Amino acid sequence: MKHLSRFDIEAIAVKYVQAYMALPDVRNTQIYRIDPELLLEKVLGLNVEYQHLSYDGSILGMTSFTEMGVQVFEDDDNEAFFFLDGKTVLVEKDLNFDSKLKGRKNFTLMHEGSHQIFKMLFPNDYGVTQKSAGVHYYKANSERNKPISDWEEWQANTLGAAILLPENLIKQGMYLFSLGEKIECLNKIYFPGVYKRFDALADFLGCSKKALAIRMKQLGLLKKEYLDNPFDLVTVYPEVSEL
């Protein structure tokens, strides 16, 4: 498979964001956020379906490049069968009914859509190994910033974030929510005002706080974030350790 740099992936994202902006549904409107379901259907020509994908909610999305059947579950947990046609993205049904999970749903859609984009752009290099030719599963918490262990998944995460959260829309949102040109420290305990505005921005853009923080750090719009450890006083204020 092709190993693309972050720069390469950002360039690909720009083209698809531009195609989205040119859609008749949005081109004459003020655009504040990307609607990934609209992008998948109208720009990529994919079908989006919602099914229960696992017993425990650990699988959030799946797609394939060829025709194959996959196991899904009915509302009563009985096993069922769904036929993937190579142009369909399946998303966990529960994500479509809970507004608190909007960010997770949007990132899942864009992650699976990104797999399809890479296959369209590099048909002879992408999805050709035995491992990658089957079903691509997107699992819970996969958007977290972790060491690269799977290049295809890393590239899909990176492209998905770049399309879902374009730099210009983040900066526009930062202006609207009075966050300035850069957030120096994101911490709900020591900087609650900034944190609340950042939280509102994430909801406004349709993404999770973690996904937005990772993206903003990549773009140089966020210096430090303590979403996972807000009480780490020594890290936030190093001089405390000297007392």
Rosetta silent file (secondary structure, phi, psi, omega in degrees, C-alpha in Angstrom):
SEQUENCE: MKHLSRFDIEAIAVKYVQAYMALPDVRNTQIYRIDPELLLEKVLGLNVEYQHLSYDGSILGMTSFTEMGVQVFEDDDNEAFFFLDGKTVLVEKDLNFDSKLKGRKNFTLMHEGSHQIFKMLFPNDYGVTQKSAGVHYYKANSERNKPISDWEEWQANTLGAAILLPENLIKQGMYLFSLGEKIECLNKIYFPGVYKRFDALADFLGCSKKALAIRMKQLGLLKKEYLDNPFDLVTVYPEVSEL
SCORE:     score description
SCORE:     0.000 S_00000001
   1 L     0.000  160.131  177.834    0.000    0.000    0.000 S_00000001
   2 L   -76.766  136.709  173.291    1.037    3.635   -0.395 S_00000001
   3 L  -102.523  103.536 -177.015    2.518    5.341    2.667 S_00000001
   4 L   -93.981  144.075  176.117    1.365    8.942    2.400 S_00000001
   5 L   -78.972  166.720  176.140    2.774   11.771    4.480 S_00000001
   6 H   -60.200  -37.195  178.461    0.555   14.094    6.482 S_00000001
   7 H   -61.538  -44.799  178.357    1.285   16.779    3.855 S_00000001
   8 H   -59.674  -43.767 -176.885    0.058   14.461    1.071 S_00000001
   9 H   -68.252  -38.353  177.001   -3.093   13.661    3.021 S_00000001
  10 H   -60.909  -40.043  179.944   -3.812   17.326    3.761 S_00000001
  11 H   -64.773  -39.465  176.648   -3.605   18.059    0.009 S_00000001
  12 H   -64.088  -43.124 -178.870   -6.099   15.281   -0.714 S_00000001
  13 H   -59.726  -42.128 -178.967   -8.421   16.615    1.984 S_00000001
  14 H   -57.180  -42.223 -178.267   -8.420   20.111    0.475 S_00000001
  15 H   -64.290  -40.131 -178.690   -9.697   18.752   -2.855 S_00000001
  16 H   -76.433  -31.745  174.240  -12.583   16.890   -1.252 S_00000001
  17 H   -65.808  -41.540  177.747  -13.516   19.812    0.979 S_00000001
  18 H   -61.962  -40.792  177.938  -13.595   22.031   -2.119 S_00000001
  19 H   -63.686  -37.917  177.192  -15.851   19.506   -3.870 S_00000001
  20 H   -64.791  -45.333 -179.002  -18.148   19.551   -0.831 S_00000001
  21 H   -61.983  -25.161 -178.269  -18.245   23.363   -0.798 S_00000001
  22 L   -88.110   -4.015  179.702  -19.301   23.298   -4.461 S_00000001
  23 L   -62.112  140.601  178.013  -22.311   21.031   -3.864 S_00000001
  24 L   -55.780  -30.448 -178.523  -25.657   22.647   -4.800 S_00000001
  25 L   -66.635  -24.499 -172.202  -26.908   21.848   -1.288 S_00000001
  26 L  -128.684  -15.049 -168.199  -24.306   24.080    0.377 S_00000001
  27 L   -66.085  -24.541  179.484  -22.557   26.373   -2.104 S_00000001
  28 L  -103.888   21.098 -179.997  -24.915   29.326   -1.626 S_00000001
  29 L  -119.616  163.169  172.092  -25.037   29.031    2.155 S_00000001
  30 L   -77.992  118.012 -175.432  -22.804   30.133    5.001 S_00000001
  31 L   -96.287  122.490  179.277  -20.797   27.010    5.816 S_00000001
  32 L  -110.059  -23.459 -176.983  -19.851   26.493    9.448 S_00000001
  33 L  -153.244  163.686  176.028  -19.175   22.750    9.496 S_00000001
  34 L   -93.501  131.292  173.553  -18.810   19.714    7.248 S_00000001
  35 L   -94.731  101.953 -173.241  -21.747   17.291    7.076 S_00000001
  36 H   -64.637  -32.674  179.471  -19.938   13.968    6.517 S_00000001
  37 H   -66.272  -40.806  176.193  -23.060   12.042    5.527 S_00000001
  38 H   -63.614  -41.838  179.608  -23.802   14.578    2.796 S_00000001
  39 H   -63.543  -44.955 -179.669  -20.174   14.424    1.636 S_00000001
  40 H   -61.787  -42.120 -175.405  -20.168   10.631    1.489 S_00000001
  41 H   -77.955  -44.479 -172.029  -23.410   10.484   -0.455 S_00000001
  42 H   -92.291  -31.712  179.555  -23.075   13.464   -2.808 S_00000001
  43 H   -90.877  -43.912 -175.299  -19.291   13.763   -3.317 S_00000001
  44 L   -94.749  -14.201  179.938  -18.211   10.126   -3.031 S_00000001
  45 L    70.755   29.662 -179.393  -21.399    8.475   -4.301 S_00000001
  46 L   -97.437  159.931  172.589  -21.599    6.114   -1.322 S_00000001
  47 E  -100.078  140.575  177.304  -24.617    4.732    0.493 S_00000001
  48 E  -115.531  125.387  179.075  -24.877    5.207    4.263 S_00000001
  49 E  -127.697  151.315  179.471  -26.803    2.654    6.325 S_00000001
  50 E  -117.330  124.245  178.895  -27.327    2.304   10.075 S_00000001
  51 E  -142.868  161.411  170.033  -27.308   -1.109   11.766 S_00000001
  52 E   -78.340  120.091 -171.102  -26.320   -2.582   15.113 S_00000001
  53 L   -99.233  -14.158  179.288  -22.782   -3.770   14.360 S_00000001
  54 L  -157.521  163.497  177.298  -21.861   -5.535   17.606 S_00000001
  55 L   -66.687  -39.937 -170.079  -23.361   -6.728   20.889 S_00000001
  56 L  -104.532    5.810  179.296  -21.319   -4.338   23.011 S_00000001
  57 L    75.977   13.696 -177.888  -21.061   -1.248   20.793 S_00000001
  58 L   -77.087  -23.872  177.288  -17.327   -1.743   20.253 S_00000001
  59 E  -101.145  120.468 -175.946  -17.643   -1.592   16.453 S_00000001
  60 E   -99.404  -27.244 -178.030  -18.769    1.833   15.257 S_00000001
  61 E  -157.011  160.390  174.274  -18.434    1.509   11.482 S_00000001
  62 E  -157.397  153.090  175.780  -17.518   -0.789    8.628 S_00000001
  63 E  -156.068  165.757  177.543  -17.107   -0.720    4.874 S_00000001
  64 L  -144.678  161.394  179.578  -15.666   -2.887    2.111 S_00000001
  65 L   -97.180  -10.418 -179.058  -14.347   -2.398   -1.413 S_00000001
  66 L  -131.992  173.363  179.416  -15.996   -5.535   -2.804 S_00000001
  67 L   -75.427  128.704  176.499  -19.261   -7.402   -2.403 S_00000001
  68 E  -165.633  156.980  178.603  -19.451   -9.440    0.793 S_00000001
  69 E   -96.422  145.361  178.482  -21.799  -10.296    3.603 S_00000001
  70 E  -132.160  155.816  178.095  -21.301   -9.171    7.198 S_00000001
  71 E   -85.076  131.419  173.114  -22.962  -10.012   10.480 S_00000001
  72 E  -129.270 -177.766 -176.110  -25.171   -7.370   12.088 S_00000001
  73 E  -133.462  139.774  175.473  -27.711   -7.520   14.908 S_00000001
  74 L   -74.040  170.987  179.812  -31.423   -6.814   15.148 S_00000001
  75 L   -59.996  -26.253  179.157  -32.830   -4.579   17.896 S_00000001
  76 L   -92.369   12.981  177.935  -33.532   -7.734   19.950 S_00000001
  77 L    74.936    5.359  173.110  -29.876   -8.833   19.551 S_00000001
  78 L   -69.644  142.282 -179.696  -30.700  -11.627   17.118 S_00000001
  79 E   -71.111  145.013  178.192  -28.009  -12.083   14.505 S_00000001
  80 E  -139.032  178.384 -175.084  -28.749  -10.892   10.978 S_00000001
  81 E  -128.164  132.112  177.822  -26.941  -10.635    7.652 S_00000001
  82 E  -124.102  136.030 -178.564  -26.137   -7.480    5.682 S_00000001
  83 E   -96.875  110.975  173.868  -24.821   -7.446    2.127 S_00000001
  84 E   -83.087  132.187 -175.870  -22.066   -4.880    1.533 S_00000001
  85 L  -103.030    7.640 -178.354  -21.855   -3.941   -2.135 S_00000001
  86 L    90.041   -6.828 -179.369  -18.463   -2.181   -2.103 S_00000001
  87 L  -132.601   23.160 -176.426  -20.092    1.271   -2.057 S_00000001
  88 E  -123.319  140.528  172.778  -21.783    1.264    1.335 S_00000001
  89 E  -111.849  124.342  176.163  -20.708    2.556    4.746 S_00000001
  90 E   -98.443  135.586  179.473  -22.341    0.938    7.749 S_00000001
  91 E  -127.342  143.084  177.563  -22.558    2.919   10.994 S_00000001
  92 E   -55.057  125.978 -173.958  -23.642    1.761   14.446 S_00000001
  93 H   -59.179  -36.768 -177.568  -27.354    2.530   14.718 S_00000001
  94 H   -61.873  -27.268 -178.662  -27.154    3.866   18.282 S_00000001
  95 H   -68.189  -18.655 -176.123  -24.934    6.737   17.114 S_00000001
  96 H   -88.753   -5.149 -174.354  -27.806    8.099   15.041 S_00000001
  97 L  -120.970    3.382 -179.665  -30.211    8.512   17.973 S_00000001
  98 L  -126.561  111.090 -176.916  -28.108   10.158   20.679 S_00000001
  99 H   -60.888  -25.417  179.175  -27.118   13.790   20.117 S_00000001
 100 H   -69.184  -18.031 -178.897  -24.282   13.362   22.625 S_00000001
 101 H  -101.248   14.306 -177.702  -22.685   10.876   20.215 S_00000001
 102 H   -56.947  -44.456 -178.814  -22.831   13.223   17.217 S_00000001
 103 H   -63.311  -41.290  179.354  -19.070   13.697   17.146 S_00000001
 104 H   -65.942  -40.577  177.696  -18.404    9.976   17.273 S_00000001
 105 H   -62.308  -46.969 -177.820  -20.923    9.362   14.487 S_00000001
 106 H   -63.215  -41.512 -179.803  -19.411   12.051   12.262 S_00000001
 107 H   -68.701  -36.825  176.935  -15.851   10.820   12.759 S_00000001
 108 H   -60.986  -47.727  177.921  -16.937    7.232   12.067 S_00000001
 109 H   -56.436  -46.658 -174.951  -18.587    8.296    8.813 S_00000001
 110 H   -73.657  -31.437  176.096  -15.535   10.242    7.700 S_00000001
 111 H   -63.656  -50.014 -179.609  -13.099    7.502    8.714 S_00000001
 112 H   -67.153  -37.060  175.805  -14.914    4.887    6.641 S_00000001
 113 H   -62.381  -33.443  179.967  -15.374    7.371    3.807 S_00000001
 114 H   -67.531  -37.047  173.909  -11.622    7.974    3.845 S_00000001
 115 H   -57.272  -43.078 -179.415  -10.948    4.278    3.250 S_00000001
 116 H   -67.628  -36.624  177.677  -13.141    4.561    0.158 S_00000001
 117 H   -61.579  -47.662 -179.662  -11.345    7.727   -0.993 S_00000001
 118 H   -61.358  -37.603  178.324   -7.952    6.023   -0.835 S_00000001
 119 H   -66.534  -38.393  177.360   -9.313    3.072   -2.804 S_00000001
 120 H   -65.199  -41.623 -176.051  -10.682    5.446   -5.473 S_00000001
 121 H   -77.761  -35.322 -175.317   -7.389    7.344   -5.725 S_00000001
 122 L  -130.360   66.056 -174.070   -5.013    4.374   -5.515 S_00000001
 123 L   -62.112  -27.379 -178.075   -6.953    1.326   -6.754 S_00000001
 124 L   -91.845   -8.435 -177.012   -3.816   -0.727   -7.419 S_00000001
 125 L  -114.932  -17.035 -170.705   -2.093    0.095   -4.129 S_00000001
 126 L  -115.158  133.022  177.934   -4.894    0.233   -1.571 S_00000001
 127 L    69.522   32.847 -176.868   -6.893   -2.648   -0.188 S_00000001
 128 L  -108.095  -14.520  177.480   -4.961   -5.274   -2.152 S_00000001
 129 L   -80.752  164.094 -179.502   -3.452   -7.331    0.684 S_00000001
 130 L   -60.510  -37.865 -178.946   -5.360  -10.193    2.243 S_00000001
 131 L   -68.451  -43.109 -172.785   -5.781   -8.190    5.456 S_00000001
 132 L   -90.702   -6.751 -177.702   -7.000   -4.968    3.824 S_00000001
 133 L   -81.742  -11.406 -178.562   -9.129   -6.509    1.079 S_00000001
 134 L   -90.198 -140.565 -178.996  -11.889   -7.516    3.500 S_00000001
 135 L   -85.053  135.118  174.204  -14.074   -5.450    5.776 S_00000001
 136 E   -95.546  117.862 -179.874  -12.632   -2.281    7.326 S_00000001
 137 E  -101.534  138.711  172.586  -13.857   -1.938   10.894 S_00000001
 138 E  -112.093  122.405 -174.022  -13.777    1.298   12.875 S_00000001
 139 E  -108.718  160.286 -177.456  -13.714    0.691   16.621 S_00000001
 140 L   -56.860  140.833  177.665  -14.454    2.870   19.629 S_00000001
 141 L    68.910   15.398  179.959  -11.724    5.328   20.715 S_00000001
 142 L   -72.957  -14.535 -178.796   -9.780    4.847   17.476 S_00000001
 143 L   -80.416   -6.626 -178.108   -9.541    8.624   16.975 S_00000001
 144 L   -68.035  150.086 -175.700   -7.202    8.994   19.942 S_00000001
 145 L   -77.347  100.475 -176.599   -3.646   10.094   19.246 S_00000001
 146 L  -128.147  163.572  175.791   -1.644    6.872   19.500 S_00000001
 147 L   -57.257  146.999 -178.024    1.573    5.489   17.963 S_00000001
 148 L   -72.906  116.868  176.824    1.089    4.303   14.381 S_00000001
 149 L  -116.816  -17.354 -179.692    0.553    0.537   14.376 S_00000001
 150 L  -141.333  110.306 -173.612   -1.567    0.223   11.223 S_00000001
 151 H   -64.514  -38.498 -179.799   -0.789    2.573    8.328 S_00000001
 152 H   -63.649  -42.144  179.631   -4.143    2.149    6.590 S_00000001
 153 H   -69.722  -39.028  177.761   -6.031    3.024    9.764 S_00000001
 154 H   -62.465  -43.997 -179.675   -3.702    5.937   10.554 S_00000001
 155 H   -65.828  -38.347  178.072   -4.145    7.347    7.057 S_00000001
 156 H   -66.796  -40.447  176.184   -7.932    6.971    7.243 S_00000001
 157 H   -62.521  -44.383 -176.680   -7.981    8.715   10.636 S_00000001
 158 H   -66.625  -45.263  178.523   -5.741   11.519    9.371 S_00000001
 159 H   -67.273  -41.224  179.400   -7.717   12.115    6.178 S_00000001
 160 H   -58.821  -43.660  179.550  -11.020   11.856    8.031 S_00000001
 161 H   -67.508  -39.047 -177.866   -9.963   14.516   10.531 S_00000001
 162 H   -67.683  -32.804  178.107   -8.577   16.806    7.824 S_00000001
 163 H   -80.083  -44.405 -178.136  -11.849   16.688    5.865 S_00000001
 164 H   -67.381  -31.792 -175.516  -14.171   16.885    8.864 S_00000001
 165 L  -128.529   71.608  177.743  -12.160   19.717   10.453 S_00000001
 166 L   -64.296  147.826 -176.329  -10.656   21.987    7.760 S_00000001
 167 H   -57.214  -41.829 -176.360   -8.331   24.662    9.106 S_00000001
 168 H   -66.108  -34.741  179.085  -10.435   27.556    7.824 S_00000001
 169 H   -74.461  -33.404  175.151  -13.601   26.300    9.534 S_00000001
 170 H   -64.811  -46.091 -179.448  -11.762   25.748   12.825 S_00000001
 171 H   -64.002  -39.251  176.466  -10.344   29.282   12.694 S_00000001
 172 H   -60.835  -44.000  178.802  -13.773   30.671   11.820 S_00000001
 173 H   -65.615  -38.577  177.969  -15.223   28.823   14.809 S_00000001
 174 H   -61.255  -37.760  177.508  -12.443   30.034   17.115 S_00000001
 175 H   -66.738  -45.747 -177.923  -13.333   33.593   16.141 S_00000001
 176 H   -63.639  -30.689 -177.926  -17.060   33.013   16.698 S_00000001
 177 L  -103.716   17.466  173.506  -16.413   31.525   20.146 S_00000001
 178 L    54.459   47.624  178.984  -13.852   34.153   21.177 S_00000001
 179 L  -102.709    4.473  178.364  -10.941   31.733   21.443 S_00000001
 180 L    71.864 -161.985 -178.156   -8.419   34.006   19.768 S_00000001
 181 L   -90.146  -16.462 -179.993   -5.834   32.813   17.276 S_00000001
 182 L  -160.598  139.738  174.647   -4.406   30.060   19.492 S_00000001
 183 E   -93.300  121.528 -179.124   -5.305   28.279   22.723 S_00000001
 184 E   -78.082  -40.747 -177.498   -2.294   28.148   25.016 S_00000001
 185 E  -147.325  124.348  179.107   -3.735   25.735   27.582 S_00000001
 186 E  -106.964  105.682 -176.357   -6.911   23.653   27.494 S_00000001
 187 L  -152.702  120.650 -173.699   -7.820   22.618   31.032 S_00000001
 188 L   -73.566  -17.153 -179.646  -11.307   22.553   32.550 S_00000001
 189 L   -87.285  -48.016 -173.204  -10.042   23.014   36.125 S_00000001
 190 L   -95.386  -20.583  177.382   -7.567   25.876   35.769 S_00000001
 191 L  -134.315   64.159 -173.450   -8.965   27.578   32.636 S_00000001
 192 H   -63.287  -33.407 -179.683  -12.721   26.825   32.786 S_00000001
 193 H   -64.438  -47.545  177.704  -13.775   29.732   30.576 S_00000001
 194 H   -62.740  -41.964 -178.963  -11.567   28.651   27.684 S_00000001
 195 H   -60.922  -44.263 -179.146  -12.592   25.041   28.212 S_00000001
 196 H   -63.463  -39.648  179.120  -16.325   25.854   28.027 S_00000001
 197 H   -69.892  -36.856  176.288  -15.860   27.808   24.799 S_00000001
 198 H   -64.880  -43.037  177.715  -13.751   24.998   23.347 S_00000001
 199 H   -58.395  -43.934  178.800  -16.422   22.466   24.354 S_00000001
 200 H   -65.504  -36.631  178.723  -19.044   24.594   22.594 S_00000001
 201 H   -65.370  -42.931  178.969  -16.818   24.841   19.516 S_00000001
 202 H   -59.849  -44.238  178.160  -16.436   21.057   19.321 S_00000001
 203 H   -64.372  -39.943  179.674  -20.215   20.644   19.477 S_00000001
 204 H   -62.185  -39.832 -178.558  -20.640   23.415   16.889 S_00000001
 205 H   -84.058   -8.975  177.880  -18.234   21.685   14.484 S_00000001
 206 L    77.672   39.152 -179.164  -19.840   18.292   15.092 S_00000001
 207 L  -140.399  169.537  176.310  -16.846   16.501   16.573 S_00000001
 208 L   -78.306  158.792  177.504  -15.571   15.203   19.897 S_00000001
 209 H   -61.799  -39.406 -178.236  -13.382   17.370   22.105 S_00000001
 210 H   -65.293  -44.558  179.865  -10.528   14.869   21.742 S_00000001
 211 H   -62.551  -41.081  179.794  -10.694   14.832   17.941 S_00000001
 212 H   -67.599  -40.594  179.773  -10.751   18.638   17.814 S_00000001
 213 H   -62.758  -44.153  178.643   -7.845   18.932   20.263 S_00000001
 214 H   -60.543  -45.871 -178.331   -5.706   16.518   18.233 S_00000001
 215 H   -64.614  -43.381 -178.749   -6.495   18.377   15.012 S_00000001
 216 H   -66.750  -35.153  176.215   -5.820   21.819   16.507 S_00000001
 217 H   -65.569  -39.210  177.267   -2.471   20.683   17.903 S_00000001
 218 H   -61.805  -35.458 -177.294   -1.513   19.420   14.440 S_00000001
 219 L   -88.913   -0.111 -179.341   -2.397   22.828   12.984 S_00000001
 220 L    75.331   21.742 -178.909   -0.548   24.775   15.684 S_00000001
 221 L   -99.466   -4.463  179.497   -3.798   26.218   17.060 S_00000001
 222 E  -142.858  127.045 -177.606   -3.497   24.550   20.472 S_00000001
 223 E   -87.391  -55.951 -178.090   -0.341   24.356   22.570 S_00000001
 224 E  -132.907  141.368  175.800   -1.250   22.160   25.537 S_00000001
 225 E  -134.839  143.423 -178.588   -4.336   20.117   26.392 S_00000001
 226 L  -129.391   48.478  179.847   -5.298   18.275   29.559 S_00000001
 227 L   -66.207  -34.726 -176.972   -8.555   16.598   28.573 S_00000001
 228 L   -89.338  -24.571 -176.221   -7.466   13.316   30.141 S_00000001
 229 L  -139.810   64.223 -175.544   -5.646   14.677   33.214 S_00000001
 230 L   -64.684  -18.342 -178.162   -7.012   18.128   34.179 S_00000001
 231 L   -91.857    8.299 -179.110   -5.748   17.791   37.779 S_00000001
 232 L   -76.796   73.319 -174.094   -2.115   17.422   36.707 S_00000001
 233 H   -60.984  -38.069 -177.214   -1.135   20.653   38.469 S_00000001
 234 H   -64.686  -36.378  179.394    2.617   19.998   38.289 S_00000001
 235 H   -73.611  -41.007  179.974    2.489   19.700   34.503 S_00000001
 236 H   -67.835  -44.323  179.601    0.268   22.754   34.073 S_00000001
 237 L  -122.449   84.822 -175.463    2.294   24.818   36.531 S_00000001
 238 H   -54.807  -28.078 -176.582    5.842   23.313   36.664 S_00000001
 239 H   -66.674  -18.270  179.678    6.899   25.792   39.352 S_00000001
 240 H   -62.764  -35.487 -177.717    4.595   24.023   41.843 S_00000001
 241 H   -65.693  -15.874 -178.225    6.997   21.064   41.986 S_00000001
 242 H   -91.205   -6.621 -178.187    9.663   23.388   43.328 S_00000001
 243 L   -74.044    0.000    0.000    7.612   24.465   46.357 S_00000001
